Amino acid sequence: MRRLLAGLSLAAFIAASPALSRENHALIVGVSEYPNLAERFWLKGPANDARLIAEYLTSAAPVPFDPGNVILLADGVEGGQDPTLAAIRAAFARLIEEVEPGDFVYIHFSGHGSQAPERVAGSELNGLDQIFLPMDVGTWNDTVGEVENALVDDEVALFVTALRARGADVWVVFDSCHSATATRGVESEEVRAREVAADALGIPAAAWDEATSRSLGDAPVAADPRARAEAPVGPGELGEGAGSLIAFFAAQTTEVTPEMRMPPGRPDRIAHGVFTYTLFEVLAEYPGITYAQLAQEVLRRYAVKNLARTTPMFEGDLDRVVFGTDAGGRVAQWPATRDGDSLAFPAGTLHGISEGTILAILPGAADGLDRAIGYVEVVAADTFGATARPVAHGGLPAVSLRDLPRGAHVRQVTATVDFTLTVALPEGEAGAAAAMRAAAALIASGELAGPRVRFVEAGEAADIRLAVLADSIRPDAIWMLPGAGLVDADSLAVTPSVGTAGRGPDELAALVAENLRSMARAVNLLKLGASVAGAGGVGAGVTVDLLLRPAGERELAALDLAGVPRLVPGDTVFARIENTLGIAVDVNVLYIGSDYSITHMWAGQLQPGERLSQQGLFRVSDEAFGRDRIVIVLTPARRQGMVENLAFLQQSEIELTRSIGDGAAPGFLEVLGEAGFGVTTRGAVPFSDEAEGPAPTILQIDLDTVPAD
C-alpha cells in the first residue's frame, strides 16, 4: 500500500474549515482470523489493535470522536462487524456519503498484507499490486487473474480520493506487511510477522514471474474500471477545496512488520502490531505534536528499544498537527550522532543550516524545548550535513556529549541564513536610485533581510541587479534584473519591480527585502545544484530520464536535453527514475520558475533495483513563461530514517509589480518567516494523472516555457 500517494496529487494540501465546526470520523479495520487460509496464518494482534484505537479515539484523543462516527470492522471485538471485503467497501461508501468539507477521517488497517500480480498492466513499479487481506480473502482465481476478495491498493486510493474530493482531511495508517517473500527467522507466541506469502495464496509462479518481468510501456495507464465503479472520483480529479492526505505505512513494499506482546517486559502484555502500539503510545504521551514529530519519535523508539528492523514510511504534509486541519510551524529537527566532541546531523545549507545556527539537544523527537538537555552551535555545514559543538545557550551551560542519549535529536532554535545573495545597486545618485540606496541601508542593517543580502555597487558582479529603466513603462520603479543585467521587451513583462513614488525608505525597504528573500531561496537552490551536480555519488547509480507528452497527444517521447527544450501550455512532463544501487535512495523533484517560484513536485524513496516509471511531474500552464529549471535531489536513504522531503522549500512566485496603494508593508516577522506550503501559480502545475555510502547528488535541467504559436 506504500504507493497509495503516488497518484493522489501530493502538491495540493488545502486547509479545511476550523476544527470546532467539523465532524471527526474513523474506520478501524482489524483482521485476526482467516477462515479460508491455514490456521497458522491467523493473528491475535489486530483485534487488540482495534480495541486500543477505538478506546483512544473516543476517550483520549485531542479532538472528539463521537462513538457513532467510529466504524469498527474487527472480528473478535465486542461491537465490531466482520471485516469482510464487502463490509470494508460499504464502510467507505458510508463515509463518502456522510463527510462534509472540513471533516476529518482516520482510517486504520491491521492485519495481513501481501502482493499479487497487478490487475492493470503497467500500474505498479514492480508489476505487483499491494493487497490487504480481509477476513474472507480467498486464493488465486486463474480465471480472472487475481486473489479473490483481496483489497487492492488502487481501490483504497480511489476511496481515499473520493473522501478528499468531498473536502475531508484523511489520515490513513497501514499496519500490515507488504512483502511477498517468506519471513526469515523463527516465529513464536511472542512475535509473528503480518505476512502471507504468494504461494500460500495460491498465486502461480508463472503469473508472478510474468508480472514482475513485464516491461512497462510508455503510455500512462488508466485506473481499473472495476475499482472506479466503487469510488467515482479517481486520482487526478481533485479540485479546489480538496482535503489533505497523510499516510503512514508500517513497512516498505519489500519488508514485513511484526506483531508481538506489548509492552515488552510487562507480565500483562498482549499481542499488538508493533507499529500500531508504538504509534498510539507516542500519541498518548504527546497529543499535540505534528505528524513529522510523531513519525520521528516512532522511528527513534524502534531503534532505541530494538522493536523491529523494518522501516516505516510516512507521506504527506507532515508539518500538520496530528488530528488537526491546519499546518503548524515547521519543526526543523534531525537525529544526531556523536562525533568526538561534536554532533553530526543530516541537514545542511539545503535545509537552511549554516555556521552559527543554534540547535537544542532533545532526548526524543517529540520532546518540547523545556526538555532540552543542552545546545550546540554549527561550526561547519555543507549541502547535506553539518557539525555542531556544545555551547551555552538558553540558560544552560555547554554540556558534555559523553552521555548523549541514544536516539537524541537536535532542533533548530535560531534562524540563520545559508547563502549570501549579492545584489548590485542601481546606477545614479538621485530619484528612484537614491530612494533605493536609502532602503538598501535599512536592509543591510540586518533587521529586514538579515545577512542573506549583500549590496555591491552597480558595476560589480551580482546575482541580482537593481536598475532604474527611464524608458520603461515604470520609470520611477526599481527593476530586479538577472545578474547579467540584460532583459528583452518580452522578459520585462515578467520581471519584478517595486515602485518608489509615494514611499518612504521603511516601506520601500520592506517590499524590496521581501522580494529579495524569495529570490535568494530560488537563486541559492540553483547554486547548490551547480555545486553538487556532476560530483558522482548517488547520481552515478540512479538514472533519470524525462519524457514529454505534447499538448493534445497521447504518445510519450524522450525529452531531448541536448539543448534547452521549449515547452508550450498543455505539454506534460514525466520522469522515469531507476535505482541501480545496492541501497535505497530518496528522491525529491523541485521546479524553479522564472518568476522565482519553487514548486515541490514529488518526493519518494526507491529501493535497490526499483524503477519509477512515468511519474507525472507537471503540466505547463499559461500563467508565466521564461527559463525554468527542474532540480532533482538524490540522497542515500537512512536506515529506519524519515524519507527526505524538501517540501518546505516551496514558495509562491514573487509579486511582479508593487505600485502605490498595493497594501501596507508586511511586518518584520512576516518578511523573515518560513515560506508556506501553498500551491504556486506559475508556468507549470503539479501533474496528478498518475548513512554511509554514495554522496548525495543534485541534477539540474533547464527548460524554456513559451506561449503556443
N, C-alpha and C positions, 0 to 999 in steps of 0.2 A: 504493500500500500504506500510505499515511500514516494511514488511518483504521483500521488494524489494532486499535488500542487502544480505539476508541470503544465497542465492545461487550464489553470484557473486564474489567470491574469493577476499575478502577484504584485504588479506595479501599482495597482489602483486600490488603495485602502482608504475608504471614506468614512469619516467619523459619523456615528449614528446619533440619534437623539439622546438626551440626558438619561442616565441610568435610572433616575427616580421615576420616569414615566414608562419604563419598559417592563416587559414580562420576561422572566427567565425560564427557559425550558431545558430539559435534559432527556437524552435517550441513552440508557445504560444496557449494554448487551454483554452477558456473561454466559459462556457455553462450557459446561463441565462434562456432560455425558454425551456420547455419540453412539446411538443405538445401531447405526449401520456400519460402524467401524469396530475393530477388535478392542476388547476392554482395556488392553494395555495402553491405548491412546486416550483413555478418559482422564480427566483432570479434576482436581479439588479446588484449586485457587480461584477460578473465575467466579464461583458463587460467593466466595468471601470478598472478592474484589467488589462485586456488585453491592453487597450489603454495606461495605465500607463507604463507597462513593455515595450511595443513596442517603446514608445517615449524615455524611459530611454536608452534602448539598442542602438538605432540609433542616439541619440544626446548627451547623458551624460555619458555613460559607460566608464570606464578607458581603455577599449580596443575597437577597432572599429567593429561595426556590420553593414555590408552593408545591406540596406533595402531589396535587392534581396535575401539575405540569411536568412531573418526572415519570417517564415511561420506563418500566423495569422489565426487561426481557432476559430472564435468568432462571435456569432450571435449578430446583432445589432451594429456592429462596422464597420465603413467605411473601405472598402478594405479587410474585413475579409470574410472567407468562413464559411459555416455552419459546426459546429463541430460534424459531424456525426461519427459513428464508422468507416465507410469506409474511410472518409476523414482523420481521425487520422492514420489509418493503411497506407494509401497512403503517408501521410507526413513522417512517419517513413521510409517507403520504399525508398522515395526520399533521405532522409538524409543518409541512409545506402549506397546508390549508390554514393552519392556525396562526403562524407567526405574522407579525406586522413589522413595519420599519422601526428600527431601533431595538428590537428584541434581541436577546442573547440565547444561543443554543449550545449546550455542552453535549458532545457525543463521545461515548467510550466503548471500545470493543476489547473484551478479554476472552481469550480462547486460542484455539489452534489457527495458525496461518500456514500457507503453503504457496506453491507456484504451480501453474499449469500452462500448457501451450496457449498462446494468445488467441482470443476469439476473432480479432480483427488483425489481419496481416499488416505488419509494419507499425503497430501501435505501441510497442514496447521496445526498450533499448536492447534487451537480450532475447526477444522473441517469446517472453513468458509473462503472463498475467500474474499479478499478486492477488491471492484469494484469501478470504476469511471463511472459516468453516462453520456454518450454522449447525444447529442441533441435528437437522435432518439431512446433512450433507450425504451424498452418495458416493459412488465411484465413477470412473471414467465411462462415458457413453460414447462409443465409437461412431454411432450413427450421426450424432450432432457435433461430435468433436469437442466435448467439454466435460468437466466434472459436474455431476448432477447436483443441483441445489447449492452450488458454491456462490458466494458473494464476491463479485469481481471488482477490482479497484476502479475500473472505468465507471461502473454503475454507482459506486459510492461517490465518485467525483461528480456525477450528474446530479445526484440527490443534494449534495452539499452546495453545488452551484445554484440549484433551484432555491434553496434556503437563502443564499446570499442575494439572489435576484429579488427576493421579497424584502430585502433591506435588513435582514438579520445578521448579526455578527456570530461567527461559528468558531468554536474550538473543538477539534476532533483529536482523540487520543487512541492509538492502536497499541495494545499490549499483547502482541502475538508475533510469532516468528514468521519470517518471510523467506527463509532459505528452504530449498527442497533437497538438501543433501542430509544424509543420516548424521545424527549428532555423534561426535566423538567423545567418549568418556563413559562414566557409569552413572545411570540414573538410580535414584533411591527414593525412599519415603521422604527424605529431606529435600531433594532437589529433582525437578523434572523440567524437560525442555518443552516449550509450547510449539511443537513442530510435528507435522505429519509429512513424511517423505513421499515422493511421487509414486513409488511402487506400491505403497500402502493404499493409495487412491486408485490403483489400477491403471495408471497412465502408461500406455505402451512406450517402450524405449524408442521405437521408430518415430512416434509422434513427437516425443520430446526432442530427439536429435534433429528432426526436420525443422522444428520451431526455432531451436537455438542456433542452427546453422543457416537459417533463411537469410538471404541478402535483402536488406531493407531497400526499398525502391526510393525514387526521388520525389514522387508525388505525395503531398500531405494526405494523411488518412482521415476518413470521416469517423464520427462516433458510431458505435454499434447501434443500429436502429432498434434492436430489442431493448437495450438499456434506455434509449431516448424515449421509448414509449412509456417507460416507468417514470421518467422525470423530464418534462417537456422542455426545460431550459438547459442547454448544453454549454460546455466550456466555450468561452469566446463570446457569449451572448449577454454578458453582464453589462448593464448600462449605468447611467448616473444614479447615485443613491444606493448602489450595491453595498452589502455588508462586508466586513473584513473576514479573513480566514487565518486561523492559527492551527498548525498541525504538529502533533508530537508522535513520534514513532519509537517503539521500544528497541528496534533493531533495524539495521540496514538490510537490503534485499539479499545479501549474501550471508546473513547471520541468523542465529537463533537466540531466543531470550528465555530465561528460566523462570519458573515459579519455585518458591521454597517456603519453608515455615518461617514466618516473620513475627516479631523482630528477632534476629539471631541472638541466641543466648538466653532467651526468656523461656521458662518452663511452660507457659501458657500459649506459646506461639502456635499459629495456624498457617496453613498454606495460603500464599498470596502470590500474585505476579510481582516480581521484584521491582519492576518499573512502576506499577500502579502504587504499591505500598510506599516506595520512596517518594514518588510524586506527591502523594497526599500527606505524608509525614512532613515534607517541607512546607506544603501549603498550610498545614495546621499550625506550624511554628511561625511562619512568616506570611500572614494572609494578605498583605498589601504590596507585595513585590511585583516586579514586571515579569513577563514570560521569559525574558532573557536571563534574569537572575534566577528564576525557578529552574531553567534548563542548566545553568552553570552549577547550581547547588546540587542538582541530581547527579551530574557528572562527577562533581567533587566527592560526593558520598559513595558513588560507585568505586572510585579509586581508593579513597581512604579506608573504606570498610571491605574492599575487595569483594563486592557483591556480585559482579558479573564482568565478563570480558567483552561484552557487546558494546557497541557504540550507538546510543540513542540518537535520533535525528530530530531537529526542531526547525520548523519553517514558518515563514510569515512575518508580520510586523511585530517583532519580539519586544519592542520598546513599549508596547501597551501594558497597562496594569492588568494582572490576572483577573478575569471575570469583568473587566471594565470595558468601556466603549471607546474611550479617548486614549490617545498615546500619552505616556508620561514623558518626562525628560529623559534623554538618552543617558544610560548608566554605562559609562566608559570604564570597563574593568576587564582584567585578564588574569589567568593563572600565572603564578610567579614561581621561579625556582632559584635556589641559592647558587651563586657562582662566586665562591670565595667570600670576599667581604662585600659583594654586590648582589643585587637581584636582577635576573633577566626575565623579560616577558615578551610575548609575541605581538607587539604593536610598535609602530614607528611613525615616521613622518607621514605615511599614508593615512594614519589614524589620528593625526593631529598632535602627535607627541614630538617634543623637541627638547634640547638641553634646557634644563631649568624647570621642566614640568614637575610638579609635586604630586605624589600619589600616596594614598593611605594603604597601609598593610592591614588586611582583614583576615580573620581566621577562616571565614566561609564566604561563599559568593552572595548569600542573601543577607549578611550582616549589615547593619547600619554603621554610619561613621562613628557613632557613640561606642562601638566595639573595636575601634581601631587600636592596634597594639603598637603602632608607630607609623612613621612616614619615611619616604625615600624621595630623593631628587634625581632626575635623569641626568646622567653625565655623558651619555653617548646614545645616539639614535641614528639608525639608517632607515631605509624604506619600510622594512617589515619587522624590525626588532629594536629593542632598547635595553640599556643597562642603567641601573639606578643604585644609589648608595644611601644609607640611613642619614637622616637629617632631623634636627629638632624642629618641630612644627606643631601648631595647634595645641600648645601647652604640654606636649610630650617630648621627652628628651630623645636624642638619637639612640636607637635600640640596637642590640646585638642581633645578628641574623643566625646565630648558632642554634637558637631554639625556635626557628621558623616552623609554624605548624604545617603539617602535611596538608596539601590542598589549599594553601593560602592564596588569596587573590590581592592584586593591587588595583585601586580605584582612583581614577584621575580626580583631583580636587582643585587644581588651578588650571586656567586656560592659558596656554602659551601657543605660539604660532610655529608652523612647521617650516615655512619658507618666507623669504622676503620678496615682495612684488616691487620691482623697480619701475617708477613712474616718472616720465620726463615732463617737466613743467612747460606750459605754453610759452612761445616767444612773446616778447613785448613786456612793457612795464606799466601799461595804462589799460583802462577799460576792463573788459572781461578778464584779461590776463592778470591784471593787478588784483582783481577780486579773487581769482583762483590762487594766487600766491598767498594772500591773507588766509584763505581757507586751508591751504596746504600746511601753513604753520600750525594751525589748530590740529589738523590730522596727525602731523608728525609728532605732536606732543605725546601721543600715545593714548589719549583719552577717547578717541573715536575709532581708530582702526588698529591701534597697537603697533608694535614693531614690524608687523607684516608688511607695511608700506614704507618705501624709502624713496624720497623725491630727489631727482637729479635735474641738472639744467637741460635746456631744450636740445642741445646738440649731442648729448651723451647717450650711450646705449641704454635701452629700456625695454621692459616687457609691454608697457602701455605708454602711449604718447598722447598727452593732452594738447589740444590745439584750439585756436580761435580761427574759424573759417569765415572771413569777412564777406566772401561772395556766396555764402550758402544761404539757405532759407532761414537760418537762425544765426545771424551774425553776432548776437550777444551771448551765445551759448559756449560752454566748454565741451568740445567733442572728444570722445575717448577712442583713439585710433589704435590699431595694432602697432607692435613695436617698430615696424618699418616706417610707419607714418604715412603710408600711401593708401588711398581709398578711391575707388571709382564712383561714378554717379549712382550706379545701381546699389553698390555696397553701402553708400551713405544712408540709404533709406533704412538700413538695419543696424546702423552704428549708434550706440548710446550717446546721449548728450544731456547736459544739465544747464538750464537757463540761469543767467546771473542777474537779470533785471529784477529789481524789487526785492532782492535777497540780501540779507546781511551775512557776514562771514560764518556765523554759527550754523545757520540753516544750510548755506551752500556746502559747508564742510561736512555736515551730517549726511546730506544726499550723495555727495561725491564719495564719501567713505563707504556708504552702503553699497554703491556700485562697485567700487574697487575691491571690497571684501569678497563679493561674489566672483568678480573676475579673477581674483587671486586664487580662489579654490580651483577654478577650471584651468587656469594657466599652470598652476603648480602641479596639478594632476598630470598634465601633459609633460611637464618637466620630469616627473617621476617616471613616466612611461619611457621617455627618451633615455633616461639614465640607466634603467634596468633592462630595456629591450635589447635582445641580442646577446645577453650575458650567459646564455646556456641554461643550466639548471633544469627546472621543470619543463621549460619550453622545448628542450631537446627531446622530450619523451611524450609530449602532448601535441597532436596535430590538430590544427584549426583550419577549416575551410568555410568560406562564406558562399551562400547560394542566393541567387536572385530570381524572384518571380516577377516579371514585368507587369505593370498595371494592365488588367484586362485579360491576362493569360493564365494558364494553369500549369505550364511546364516550368520546371526549375532548371537553372543552368549555373555553372560555377561563375562567381563574380571575378572578373579579371582585375587583379590587383597590381598589374604591371605598372599602370599609371594611377591616376586618381579617378575612380568610377564616378559617373554622373547619373544621379537618380532623380526621378520625377515623381510627383504626387501619385500615389497608388502603388508604387513599387514596394515589394515586400522582401525583406532580407531574412534569411535563415542561417543558422550556424550548424556545422557538423563538427563535433569535437570528439576525439578519440584519445583515451589514456593508454599508452603502450608501456607505461612504467610498472614497476612492481609495488607501488604504493598508491594510496588514494590521493586524489588531488581536488582541492576546492577551486571552483571556477566562478568568477564574477564578470559580468558584461555590463559596461557603462557606455553611455552615449553622450558625448560632449558636443553641444550645439554651437554654431557660430554666434549665437546670442548669449553664450556663456552659461547656458543651462546644462545641468548634469542629470541625466535620467538613468536610474538603475534598472537595467532591463531584465537581468536574470542572475540568480545565484544558486549553486547546487554543488554536489560532490560526485565525482566519477571514481568508481572503484577500479582496481587494476584490470586492464583489458576491456573496460566498459566503453561503450560508444554512445554518444548523444547524437542522434540523427534527426536533422531538421527541427531543431529547437527554434520556434518562431521568435525573432528578436523584435522587429519593429516594422511598421508600415509608414512610408513617407507621407506626410500631410502637406497641406498648402499654407501652414502657419508662418513659416520662415524659411529662408534659403541662404546658402552660403557654404563655407568649408567646415564640415563637421568631422568628428572623429569617433571611431569605435575603439574603446580601450578594454582589453580582455586581461584580467588579472588572474594568474595561476599560482596557487600556493600549495605546498605539501600539506595534506591534512594531518592534524594532530590526533594521536591515538586517544580515544574517548574524550575528544575535544569538540567544541562548537564548530559548526561549519562557518568558515569565514564569510561574512555578509557585509558588504560595503554600502548597503542602502543608505546609511547615514550621510554619505557624500552627496546625496541627491539634493538639487536645488532648482528653483524656478529660474526662468530667464530674467535678466535684469530689465528694468523698465527703460525703453529706448529714449523717450523724451520726458523731461520734467520741466514744466513751464510754470508761470505764475498761477497760483490758485490750484496747484495739484495736490494740496493737502499739507498738513503740518509735518515738520521733520520728525522722523522716528526718534524714539528715546534711546538713551545710551545702551541699555541692556538689549533692546531690540536690534540695534546695529551690530552688536557683538555676539548675539545669540546664535546657537547652532541652527543650521538650515533645517527646515521641516521635511516631512515625508510627502508633501503634496504632489499631485500629478503635474508635470511640466507641460506647457503648451509650446510646441516648437516645431521644427521641420520633420520630426519623426515621433511617432507614438508607439508605446509598447504593444507588441502584437500578441494576441492570445488565442489564435485558432488552435492552436495546439497546447616538527621534531627532527630528527636528523634525517638528512637525505638531500636531494637536489634543492638548489636555491629557488626562491620564487621568481616568477617571470612576469613582465607586463608586455603585452602585444598591443601595438597601436596601428590603426588602419584609417587612412584619410578618405573622406567621401565628399563630393560636391552635390548638394541638393539644389536643383534648378526648377523653374516653372516648366510645365509641359508646353511643347511647341503649339 
